[in-house]
Amino acid sequence: MLTASPSSQVKPQQWATCQISVASSAALLPPSPAAGRLVAVESRMRTTTVASAALGPVATEPAERSPVPQPPPLFSDEEEAMLRNYVPVYVMLPLEVVTTENELEDAGKLRAQLRRLREAGVDGVMVDVWWGIVEGAGPALYEWRAYRELFRIVQAQGLKLQAIMSFHACGGNVGDAVNIPIPRWVREVGEGDPDVFYTSSSGARNQEYLTIGVDDEPLFYGRTAIQLYADFMKSFRENMADFLDSGLIVDIEVGLGPAGELRYPSYPETQGWVFPGIGQFQCYDKYLEADFKAAATAAGHPDWELPDDAGEINDTPEDTGFFTAERGTYLTEQGRFFLTWYSSKLIQHGDRVLDEANKAFLGCKVKLAAKVSGIHWWYRHPSHAAELTAGYYNLGNRDGYAPIARMLARHGGAILNFTCAEMRNSEQVEEALSAPEQLVQQVFSTGWREGIEVACENALSRYDRRGYNQMLLNARPNGVGLSGTDAGAAPHRVAAVTYLRLSDELLASNNFRVFQTFVRKLHADLDYCPDPERYGRPIKPLERSAPETPIERLLEATAPAPAFPFDPERDMSVGGWLAEAVDWVLDKIEWVFR
């Protein structure tokens, strides 16, 4: 299933519909990674397109036995009205479900786990599609067989799929249990030019994700970073055309930075970061440094340099000159210019990669999505230092998330997927000045105000009722609306909740019982509904992105606005202290009879 990619010379109008007829090109495949690199480079130089062999072998693949089709559930009139409160639930698959050797990890166990999820009423699963695995053999050589096997298994269990285009490395972030680097041949380019990686002021390089400074630099066997991402997504579309056409894949979440999030890698554990360190700016590679100097010169300040007073990775804001509350550099003209440039480069990067995703999946019945990190520590400090180093220029008098939401709106209303939905203020250490509840409220409100859908997930694995109840509160912050004729608009609700993560621990007896209740409550106490249109989330063929929005227009959205009210009490719950006491008793009984 090793296939060659279409060249980035492909024009957008060639992708008018999702159904693609692809000729076999086995004879065109290079015999080795080295030859593949030569073919890829020569192909780009000749501006020709290499056909994909993506769908040639599909008919010979062993078929998964699909479940017997079931008629759609019959709902009463009252239940039909309640469907407007239904929130679909997805579960993230293990990071290593496809191994670094590009093999499906324990297919039998996975089938059994997915059956359990289906029994719980889960709508679907989310999976990382790792760039470092699929294009690991060489430039423009893609091996999709393991992912096709995985997708068939998911489809056979009657589940939907959210696919993440994971252009980052796994390892070095909170919760990373395995190491999956970006492709070896890309890292080899970095050995000769380490500035292709994000760089801190101390010179530390980060190999999680290519610096956005090389988005337009043809350093990778004739391709730029943007072209690498575009070609990968085009190859995915060709190779997964049957799954896209069948409706299995409902969301394409586009990785835009470390951990797949639209941010800079400001707080990597591999470089010694410990919560709640403020992190470090990541713009000291020669490409971003040159970009900043050009921008400063154009603004009439050729003497301005990148910050040298922003401290170390584990400092507090008050340890630094840049983030000091009352007299920090972030309050000066030079500091504001830098932060605007730093955050704008990030937004423009996300905009460009999403535009390529839109071209790749044009006509497919999917929604695009992008993940934004829930950086809740130092949120109550005037400088919001940890957010600033990550690229979110968010202050008390400036909404740093609204320009991101406005950018997403032009790409068919791409979904803003936000983390830390399970966290409560009372669970955080006081010295971190955290406020996850207010952060979630701000970001959700910003997305809804800009007219896009918001989805959420938990940042850390949780099996307790308090964590689930917080997610329920954030999923429907104004509770359940009983009819479509209520005065005013329907209550706010998220487009989906994705639970982190499928594991043996989640499927353990009591944990699974509580999780089943959580799914039921997100479904508004209704049975699983297979048709998103019935609960107000129709998935239409993806249309071409709107014209590019000038950065000045995006930055107009930074004017602060009050967050929408979130009710302090939820009208649906998985239970409180009494239910937890029953859980404890049941656990003891099961332990005795084990």
C-alpha angles and dihedrals in degrees: 000000000000106000138182119235127241110253120255086246088084110120120231094239090066088072099060096135135025095236108088129186107210125188121220114258103181090131090056096054114112115242095231142016090257092053089045090058091051092049092048093049095043090046092055092046091052090044091228128138123241110216119232126241088203101124101029097094097038095099092056095053116108109257123235114229106249120217117260106272111256125208115250113270116267113235130191119239090262091050091048088056090049090056088080085072096050114121116193117229126217129182124213114237119228114284091239098046084120108040128226085255087061095248129130109254113234102331093191094057091045092054091052092048093049090051088056091051090050090051088055091056095250112167098214150313137263123223136186112234099205118217089199091059103038098044094031097114095066145302112323092357109124127186111195103162097105092049092048089053090049093049092050090054092050091048092049090058092055094247129138123231137228109196121202118207092219107198092162134082122256115229131064099055131094109283096014104141098173139037117241111163127199112266115307093231090056091051088050089058086053091054089064095037111024090179089081084081129071111269132200127217089262091056098253112152123217118207097188094098137358114264113257085234089082096049089113101027113108093215099128105080090304097320131105122226090257090053091050090056093042094051092048092053092046090052091048090052093051095045095044097040093120092052091047092049093048093055095244093124111059103163133035108198108196116216109229104172145339113347085011090286129131096248144089118268091252100148110038117168088210088069094048102268115163125185124290096022115134094233126219137273111259106207105098098106112113093252097055092038090056090047091053093048091051091049093048092048091050088052090055097257108102089158094064116108135188113279117284097176102061095107133221130316096263098038125120118237091257091056089068139063094222099056102033106138103237106021104022123143089242087074095054127090091252092048093050091049092052094047092048091051093045095050094040092055088055094049092047090050091053091047093053097046091047089051089056089048090052091053092047096050099033110148095015119124094242138107123231119228139184129199124230119195122242100229099177101160117101088013089129093050112095092239097049083215099181092050092049095053089050091054101259105125093201123152136156090268098035129058106218095183100053095075088053091051091047090051091051091051093069093059097071090291094301112208120256106221112198130191136215094052091143097056127105127196092236091061094059127090110256096229091063091064088220126173109175093161093057091042092054090046092051096047096044091048091049092053094047091046090055090051100248133122120257125209129182146200139185117263096210131033111267131178099170127104094238092060092047092048091053090052090050091051092051093044092057105016094176098041130237123333112210103204142019090236097066114127112267129008125327114276115271117265134165122256092236144340119228115199120214111245153002109219143140087260093058091051094049113119106264095027089055093048091054091045091053089054090049091054091048092052093048086053088056091247090300131126119262111289115207096193114077091194090065091061095043102265106106115180110218131183108284112256127206116281117261117257115291114278113228113245089240089060091049092051091054086073091068092086103115120246129183116267119248113261117266114203112240092218126055123219092209122049140167088224138274139238094323091054089048089054090053089049089055092051093048091049090053093048092050091048091053094051096041 
